[in-house]
Amino acid sequence: MAGSHASDAGSDSGELPHGSAPLPATFPPPTSSPLPTTISPLPISTAPPATASLNLTVSPLGAALSDGASSSTAPPPSIHAVNIGAHIDFKLDPISDNYSKWRRIMSFILRKSSVESHVLVHSEPLQQTAQWRYDDLQILLMIYGTITDELYDVISAKDITAYHAWVLLDAFFRDNLAGRAVHVGAAFRSTVQGDLWIGEFCRRLKALADELDNLDEHVSDKTLTLELIRGLSPRFQVMASLLPMQVPFPNFVQARSRLML
């Protein structure tokens, strides 16, 4: 009993058994370097990264288009693709006095397709290319399709070309120029508005003036405007008095527009 009390007393006093190494009273500090309490910022370079410079030259769009336009020109539209009825919706008729209108529109159509030489210059078909002959036949069909049966009977012939048809029509309508000029001129100077709408009255006057011009009797714009004013009906009496006093004197289109108000 005395021995057990002695060992208990030894345990209570903190003594270790014989042969055991004593534990250190405190743990030694770590040998590694202490962590920094502050973090130094990394240096940041403000210089841009070194990259190869690109030399890009952008041409203006207009310059590119002009270069393309100068290098290549679009061909004119084919005469075979023309819908003649969409441009000439009437028949050339000796009674209607519409030859100048028909001739002007047909000339524009031929000029647009660069084939106007077919009706201006005489050529032997057998000395021309096959394409030329195809184009000439197409023009001839366009002429036949826009004239009355009476005129067709006058100009039709075997082996006729577009040039011959054009010349025969011109001779038919321009024959006896002096006599026709007297007739058309009298109609031009005697035309009055009456019960006509102002637009229809102006259209008739302009058609007669064009017909006189086609007969080598040119009508100036001022003369046409004066005839318009002279032929107005009494309900336009006030405008008929005001228009001649305007400075500058109005042209035909301006006078028509003011009368339409």
C-alpha positions in Angstrom: 0.0 0.0 0.0 2.9 2.3 0.8 4.4 1.6 -2.7 1.2 2.3 -4.5 0.8 5.6 -2.7 4.4 6.5 -3.6 3.8 5.9 -7.4 0.6 7.9 -7.2 2.5 10.6 -5.5 5.1 10.5 -8.2 2.5 10.7 -10.9 0.9 13.6 -9.3 4.1 15.5 -9.0 4.7 15.3 -12.7 7.7 13.0 -12.6 8.1 10.7 -15.6 9.0 7.1 -15.2 12.6 6.2 -15.3 14.1 6.1 -18.8 11.5 8.4 -20.5 12.7 11.7 -22.1 11.2 14.7 -20.5 8.8 16.7 -22.8 9.6 20.3 -23.5 7.7 22.8 -21.4 7.1 25.0 -24.6 7.2 24.3 -28.3 10.0 26.1 -30.2 8.9 28.6 -32.8 8.8 27.4 -36.4 12.0 27.6 -38.3 10.3 28.8 -41.5 10.2 32.5 -42.3 7.1 34.3 -41.1 4.5 35.3 -43.7 4.5 38.9 -44.7 1.7 40.9 -43.2 1.6 43.1 -46.3 1.7 42.2 -50.1 3.7 44.3 -52.3 1.9 45.1 -55.6 3.3 43.6 -58.7 4.8 46.2 -61.1 2.4 46.9 -64.0 3.8 48.2 -67.2 1.7 50.8 -69.0 3.5 50.4 -72.3 1.4 48.7 -75.0 2.4 45.3 -76.2 4.8 45.2 -79.0 2.9 44.3 -82.1 3.7 44.6 -85.7 2.0 47.7 -87.2 -0.6 47.2 -90.0 -0.6 49.5 -92.9 -4.2 49.3 -94.2 -5.4 51.6 -96.9 -9.2 51.7 -97.5 -10.3 53.1 -100.8 -13.4 55.2 -100.8 -16.5 53.5 -102.2 -17.0 56.1 -104.8 -13.5 55.6 -106.2 -14.1 51.9 -106.4 -17.4 52.3 -108.2 -15.9 54.8 -110.6 -13.0 52.6 -111.4 -15.4 49.7 -112.0 -17.6 51.9 -114.2 -14.6 53.1 -116.3 -13.2 49.6 -116.7 -16.4 48.0 -117.9 -19.5 49.6 -119.6 -22.8 47.8 -119.5 -24.1 46.8 -122.9 -27.3 48.5 -124.1 -30.5 46.5 -123.7 -31.4 44.2 -126.6 -34.0 45.5 -129.0 -35.6 42.0 -128.9 -36.5 42.5 -125.2 -38.5 45.7 -125.8 -42.2 45.5 -125.2 -43.3 48.0 -127.8 -46.9 48.1 -126.6 -45.7 49.4 -123.2 -44.3 52.5 -124.9 -46.6 53.1 -127.9 -50.1 52.2 -126.9 -51.7 53.8 -130.0 -51.7 53.2 -133.7 -50.0 55.6 -136.1 -52.9 57.0 -138.1 -53.1 59.6 -140.9 -56.3 61.0 -139.4 -55.0 61.5 -135.9 -52.0 63.6 -136.7 -49.9 61.6 -134.3 -46.9 61.0 -136.5 -44.5 63.4 -134.6 -45.4 61.6 -131.4 -45.0 58.2 -132.9 -41.7 59.1 -134.5 -40.2 60.7 -131.4 -41.0 57.7 -129.1 -39.8 55.1 -131.7 -36.6 57.1 -132.1 -36.0 57.0 -128.3 -36.5 53.2 -128.2 -34.1 52.6 -131.1 -31.5 55.0 -129.6 -31.7 53.3 -126.2 -30.8 49.9 -127.8 -28.1 51.5 -130.0 -29.9 50.4 -133.3 -31.1 53.8 -134.6 -28.7 53.5 -137.5 -31.0 50.9 -139.0 -33.5 53.6 -139.9 -31.1 56.4 -140.6 -28.5 54.7 -142.9 -29.2 52.5 -145.9 -27.5 49.1 -145.7 -27.7 45.9 -147.8 -28.9 43.1 -145.6 -26.8 40.5 -147.4 -23.6 42.5 -146.6 -24.4 42.6 -142.9 -24.0 40.1 -140.1 -26.8 37.7 -139.1 -27.3 39.6 -135.9 -27.8 42.8 -137.9 -30.5 41.1 -140.0 -32.2 39.8 -136.8 -32.2 43.3 -135.3 -33.6 44.8 -138.5 -36.4 42.3 -138.7 -37.3 43.1 -135.1 -37.5 46.8 -135.8 -39.6 46.2 -138.9 -42.0 44.1 -136.8 -42.2 46.9 -134.2 -43.1 49.4 -137.0 -45.7 47.1 -138.5 -47.2 46.5 -135.0 -47.8 50.2 -134.3 -49.4 51.5 -137.5 -52.9 51.1 -139.0 -53.7 48.6 -141.7 -54.0 51.4 -144.1 -50.4 52.5 -143.6 -49.3 48.8 -143.6 -50.7 48.5 -147.1 -48.9 51.6 -148.2 -45.4 50.7 -147.1 -45.3 46.8 -147.1 -43.2 45.2 -149.8 -41.1 42.1 -150.3 -37.6 42.2 -148.9 -38.3 45.6 -147.2 -35.9 46.8 -144.5 -36.5 48.9 -141.5 -34.8 51.8 -143.3 -37.2 51.6 -146.2 -40.3 51.4 -144.0 -39.1 54.4 -142.0 -38.4 56.5 -145.1 -41.8 55.6 -146.7 -43.7 56.6 -143.6 -41.8 59.9 -143.4 -42.6 60.6 -147.0 -46.2 59.8 -146.5 -46.6 62.2 -143.6 -44.3 64.9 -144.8 -45.3 65.0 -148.4 -46.7 68.4 -149.5 -45.2 70.0 -146.5 -46.4 73.5 -147.4 -50.0 72.4 -147.8 -50.0 70.4 -144.6 -48.3 73.3 -142.7 -51.1 75.7 -143.8 -53.7 73.2 -142.7 -52.1 72.4 -139.3 -51.2 76.1 -138.7 -54.8 77.2 -139.2 -56.0 74.6 -136.8 -53.3 75.7 -134.2 -54.4 79.3 -134.4 -58.1 78.6 -134.3 -58.2 76.1 -131.4 -60.0 77.5 -128.4 -60.8 75.9 -125.0 -64.6 76.0 -125.2 -65.9 73.3 -122.9 -62.6 71.4 -122.7 -60.8 70.8 -119.5 -57.7 72.9 -119.2 -55.4 69.9 -119.4 -57.0 68.6 -122.6 -56.9 72.0 -124.2 -53.2 72.3 -123.4 -52.6 68.8 -124.8 -54.3 69.7 -128.1 -52.3 72.9 -128.5 -49.0 71.1 -127.8 -49.8 68.3 -130.3 -50.5 70.8 -133.0 -47.3 72.7 -132.2 -45.3 69.5 -132.4 -46.9 68.7 -135.7 -46.0 72.1 -137.1 -42.4 71.5 -135.9 -42.4 68.2 -137.7 -43.4 70.1 -140.9 -40.4 72.4 -140.5 -42.6 75.2 -139.0 -41.1 75.7 -135.6 -43.4 77.1 -132.9 -41.6 78.9 -130.1 -42.5 78.4 -126.5 -43.7 82.0 -126.2 -46.0 81.7 -129.2 -47.4 78.5 -127.7 -48.1 80.2 -124.4 -49.7 83.2 -126.1 -52.0 80.9 -128.1 -52.9 79.2 -124.8 -53.9 82.5 -123.2 -55.8 83.7 -126.3 -57.9 80.5 -126.5 -59.0 80.4 -122.8 -62.7 80.3 -122.1 -64.4 83.3 -120.4 -64.3 81.6 -117.0 -60.5 82.1 -117.1 -60.8 85.8 -117.9 -58.9 86.9 -114.8 -56.0 84.6 -115.4 -55.9 85.5 -119.1 -55.4 89.1 -118.0 -52.8 88.4 -115.3 -50.5 85.9 -117.1 -49.2 88.3 -119.8 -48.3 90.9 -117.2 -46.1 88.6 -115.2 -42.3 89.2 -115.3 -40.6 87.2 -116.5 -43.2 86.0 -119.0 -44.2 82.4 -118.0 -43.3 79.5 -120.3 -46.0 77.0 -121.5 -45.5 74.6 -118.6 -45.6 77.4 -116.0 -48.8 78.9 -117.5 -50.5 75.5 -117.6 -49.6 74.8 -114.0 -51.0 78.2 -112.8 -54.2 77.6 -114.8 -54.6 74.2 -113.2 -54.6 75.6 -109.6 
